[in-house]
């Protein structure tokens, strides 16, 4: 743990105090829900997963920053726990101390449910005495699961069990299994509506666009966790596509095609993935092999033919006029 000078700590607390003097718990939004904050001990990745019968729950519950930590703030939500908690952990405070300081300043703390996890795996959670039952949390090594307004008392134990049993999975998939276990155990007494999943990395980055490794939300859906699971698979597929593109930049055709193939296995109906794979093949001396792929894409939507013509000018398709005619001839 990094210890702060008293003057620096006082300055931080003064900066974060403005959001914690509100005596009414109803000023901010409701987000009665179940969630998990977790860390992968091998990769150092950290995640928040959440589901609720409330619109767009991910916008107020899930917070995270690479190299710092993650926060879940729910029940009668005080969203300030997110950015202010991350600020405190970024300054060097462990998760437990950061949460303790903010809870002490929150006049609505009895209505709050919050969990903090820092980059070192320290974890802390708070469930206020006035959270609507069934409510509670369980913490363990590198994780905390918490829920309120649940159908029964089995939800939180089921989450813990699922997280521990799926240690072999990547963190995002492991978190998703935990959320599914909560739903199967009874879930939110009101039902389901929205869900979210974020994953951040173990190292700080100045690239704001690279801070979240995964950031997917289902704002309004009859089966939000099923949709979240589908979107995670889409994310994984596009991750393979990106790796394929990077391999192409290095002229590593073998790796590029391997990554593109992996993407298509995950998303076999995705026309755009097929299209850019065909373009890559044509650009790298595999014109004959690319032709049936182009034909399949053109059969779905003729606009892909027009796009193919437009790729020549910027040099994204490097074939001759004769070869272009072969590509466009889908007979």
N, C-alpha and C positions, 0 to 999 in steps of 0.2 A: 504493500500500500504506500502511496505517496502522501506525505503529511504536508498540509498547507500552512503557511504563515497565518496567524490569527487575522492580520489585516486583510489578506487576500480572501480568506474564508468569509469575513464579514462583508466584503464588497460583493461577493457572489450571492450571499444570502439576501442582501439588500436588493440586488438586481432581480431575484426570482420571487420576492415576497409579494409582488403586486397581485398575483393571481390567487393567493391563498387567504385573503381576508374576507371572503364572501361567506356570510353565515348561512345563506339559503342553499340547500343542495339541489334545488330545482332550476337554478339559473342556466346551467349547461344542459346538454342533451342527455336523454336516457340511453343506456347501452347495457341492459341486463343481458348477460351473455356467459359463454365459457371461452376460455383462452389458454394459451400456453406461451411461455417464454422459454427458450432453450438454446443450448450451445453444443456444438459438436466438438468433443474433446480432441479429435484428431486434426480436423481442418481449422478449428477456431471460428468457424462460421456461427452466427447467432441469428435467431429467428423469433418471430411472433406469428402465431396463428390464432384466428378468432372466428366465431360464428354467433349470430344473434338474430332474434326476431325484431330487427330494427333496420331502417334503411341506411345503406352505406356505412356499415359499422367500422370498416377499416380506416375511414378518414379521421376518426376520433380516438380509436382504441389503440391502434398499433403504431409504435414509434421505434426507430432504430437508427444507428449511425455506425458505420464501419470503424473498427478500432476503438469503439467506446462502449456500446452496450445496446440493450433493447428494453422497451417499456410497454406494458399493457395497462391501460387505465380504463376502468369500466364501472358498472353499477350506475349511480347518479354521477355521470362523468365530470371530472375536472380535467380537461385536456391539458392543462398547464403541467401536469405531472410528466407529460411526454417530453417537450423541449427543455423544461427546467431540470428534469431528472437527468437527461442526457448531458446537459451543461455541467451539472455537478459531477457526474461520473467522468466527463472529459477533463475536469480540473484535477482529478486524482482521487476522488472519494470512492470508496467501495460501495457497491449497490446497497447494502444494508444501511450504511450511514447516510447515504443520499436520500433514501426513502424515509428514514427516520426524521431527518430534518424537515422534509416537506410535509410529512403527516403532522408533525408538531405545529406547523404554521397553518394548517387547513382546518377552518372552523366547521367544515362539513365532513370531517374525516370519518364519522360514524356511518356515513352513507356510502363511503368509497370502497372500491376494491382495486388494488394496484399491485403490480409485480415488476420488480427491477432485476435485471441481470447484467453484469458488467463483462468486459472483455476477458477478464481473468476467470470467469465462471462463478464468481460470487453471486448469490441470489437471495432475494428477500421479497416477502409479500405481506400485504395488509388486507384484511377483510373487516370492514367496520361492523360494529354490533347491530346496526340498523339496516344492513343489507338484507334484501328480501330473501327468505328461505325458499328453497334449500340453497345455502350459500356456504362457501368454505374454500380453502386452498391447501395444497400439499406441495412441499418443496423437497428437492433432492439434489444430488450432485449434477450441476449444470442445467437444472430445470425448475420451473414452478408451474403448476396447473391450478387454475382458479375458475370458479363459477358462482353465479348467483341467479336467483329466480329459476332454479332448475325444477324439473318434475319430481326428482327424488334425491336421496343422499348417495346414490350409487354413481353419479356422474363423475365426480372428481376422482374417486378411487379407480374408476375405469380408465380415466385419462392417464393416470400415473402408470397403471399396469401396461397400457398400450405403448406408452413412450419407452418403458424399460424393455418391453418384449421386441421392439423393432429397432434395436440398436444397430443392426446390420445395414439399415437403409440410409441413403443420403438424408441430411437434416430436413430438407423441405418435405420429402415423402414421409419421413418419420413424424413430423408435426401433423401432416394431413391425416395419418393413421390415428393419431391421438384425438384429433377433432372428430373423426368418424366414430371412434369408440365412445366419445361423449354423447353423440347423437343416438347411437345404438342403445346406450344405457338409459335413455329418457330425454336428454337434452333440455332445452328451454321449455318451460311449461306452456308458453304461448305459441310455440312452433318454431319456424325457421324462415329467414328472409335474405340475409346477406352474410358474406364471409370474406376474409382477407388473409393473405400470407405475404410476409416480407422476410427476406434473408439479407443480412449484411455481412461483410467480411471481417477478418481479424486485424487488418491493418488500416490505419487512417489514410484517407485519400483527399487531396485537394480538388479532385475531379468530381464535382457535384453529380454529374450524370452517371458516374460509376459507383456511387456510394451504396446503392442497393443492388445486390446481385439478382434478387427476385423481388418483384413488386406487383402482385396481381390481386385484383379485387372483383368480387361479385356483389354488386350493389343492391340488386333486387331480383330474386329468382325463387321459383317454387322449390328447387333442390340446390341450394347454394353450394353445399360441399361437393356434390357430384359435378357441378359446373367448375368449381375451383380445381378439382382433380383433373378435369379435361383441360383447363387452361394451363395447369402445370405441365401436362404432357406436351401441349403446344409450345410452351416456353422451352422445354428440353429439346424439342425438335429444331426450333430456330437457333438454339445454342449450337447445335451440330452444324447448321447452315453457316453460322458465323465463323466457326472453326474451319469449315471448308473454305470459306472465302480467304481467311488468313493463310491457309496452306497454299492457295492459288497465288497469293502475293509472293510467296517464296518459291513458286514454280514446283511445288510438291504435289504433283497430280495424284499420286497414289493416296496420300492422306486426304486430299480434297474429296476425291470420289468416295472414300471410305466414310467420311463425315456426312456427305450428301446422302449416301445410302442409309446411314443410321437415321437421318432426319426423316427420310421417306418411310422407313419402317414404322416410326412413331406416328406419322401423319400421311398414310398412304393415299388419302383423297385430296391432299393439298396440291392444287394445280400449279401454284407459283413455285413451289419447291421442285416440281418436275421440270418446269420451264427453265429455271436457271441452271439446273443440272444439265439439261440438254444444251444450253448455250455454252456451258463450260466444256462439255464434251466436244462440241463443234470447234471451239477455239483451240482445242488441244489435240487436233488430228484424229478425232474419233467421229467424223462426220456421219459415216454410215450407221454407226451405233446410235447416233443422236436422232436420226430421222424418225423412227417409230415413236420416240418420246415426244418430239415436236408434233407429230400427227395426232397423238392422243390429247395433247394440250389444245391444239387448234379445234378439235372436235367438240370441246367443251364450250369455247367462246372464240369467235373469229377475231376479236380484238387483239388477241395475242399475235396474230399474223401481222397486223399493222404495227404493233410494238416491235416485232422482230425487224421490220424494215428500218425503223427509227434507231436501232442500236448501232448501225454501221457508222453513221456520222460521228458520234462520240467515241467510237472505237471499242464499244463494249461487245460487239460481235465482229470478229476478225476473219471473215470469210470472203471469198471472191464473189462477183456477181453471179457466176455460174453456180457456185455452191449455194448461194442464197436462193436461187430459183429451185434447186433441189429441196431445200428446207421448206419453201412455201408451197411446193407441189404436194398436197396431201392425198393424192390419189393412190 
